[in-house]
Amino acid sequence: SSGINAEYGEMLSIAARSGCLRPVVRQLLPSATQVSHLSGSTVTHWKAERYVSILTVGAMIGAAVHPSLAFDHALAIVVPLHTHWGLEQVCTDYIHIKPLIPVVGILLKVLTGLTIVALLYFNQHDIGITQAVKDIWNIRRIEPEELS
C-alpha cells in the first residue's frame, strides 16, 4: 500500500509541475481578486458558506471526541445549513423553468427550517444525533438462524 501511495504522490507531483492542476485549484480556491468583483452580499455569502463548512467538520470531530448536547445542537444547525446551500446550488444549476424557481426555493427553505427544528427537538427529547449515529454504526446483521 505504501508503494501505491508513493506512486500516487509522484503522479500528483508531476501533475502539479506540469501546471495541469491550476484550473482545478483556481476553481476550488478562488483568489481574492477573483472574488472581489462580486457584490458585497455575494462575498459575505461565499465566506459564510466556507465558515459553515469548517464549523461542520469541527462539530463532527468534536461530537466524535466529546459527545455532548452542545455538539449535537451545533450539528443540528450546521449540517442542514450546509446541505441547504448545496441543494440550493443544485437547484440553481438544474432548474431552468422560471415559475418553478421561487417555489423550489421556498420549499427548500421550509424543508431546511423543519429539519433544524426536528433535529433540535430530537437532541433535546431523545438520544441526540451523536448517539443515534453511534447506534446505527453498531447495528449488526442478524443471521437467519438467530431468528428461530
Secondary structure, 3 states (H helix, E strand, C coil): CHHHHHHHHHHHHHHHHHCCCHHHHHHHCCCHHHHHCCCHHHHHHHHHHHHHHHHHHHHHHHHHHCCCHHHHHHHHHHHHHHHHHHHHHHHHHHCCCCCHHHHHHHHHHHHHHHHHHHHHHHHHHCCCHHHHHHHHHCCCCCCHHHHC
